């Protein structure tokens, strides 16, 4: 992704094992976006020096938990004015790492930023 393709915001999504590759994934995230946020169990948390909240493992959430969590995230995205044109999601785990546009269905019909 070139400088002109970078987005203002990169959201970090954990697909299981994110923390085992944290340094590598943070470097990739800073190549993708100017500001980095972690999708934690408490919602969207900005990364700051000395504060790197690990994203919640979305693969470990039950259907009910995922529904509540995704609703919380979507509400916070709207409150903070994050829209499709400005945001990219770095979804990663132990073996997978990929970029998802905001609004992508993540599982069981749930979308982030829908």
Steps between C-alpha positions, in 0.01 A plus 500: 500500500652832398487822699212621281305177567537525878186573696473749784390219735598133542299278734664187647287183509617184678420167332677299772867523589539868413713561808760243388577717193434840661818683391478378140130589477546846651765578239260391227218706655713817496564438130125480440370794704600823666312432825471149644215376717453163668156334495497392866231344714423851628479650151733708287823590680768721345858379511734733681865477596528245778133403461424223254165342589469151348190465282234258620514160330180514292525128423453418871181706540164326510232612255335711773830654610591573139167674446546724806867567420441585133210731594730681747777533240260623231352759738847627590599516132199725431565715809861558394407574139695207359365412156575254224723740307729561799537159665667166431496193725813291556360158593767264624567188701770237534504401134288759320548869439288699259342835431123535508304807398264649758158337459632147434295216650721340761294197599142380539365803313669757726677797343739758638401848390178395332 
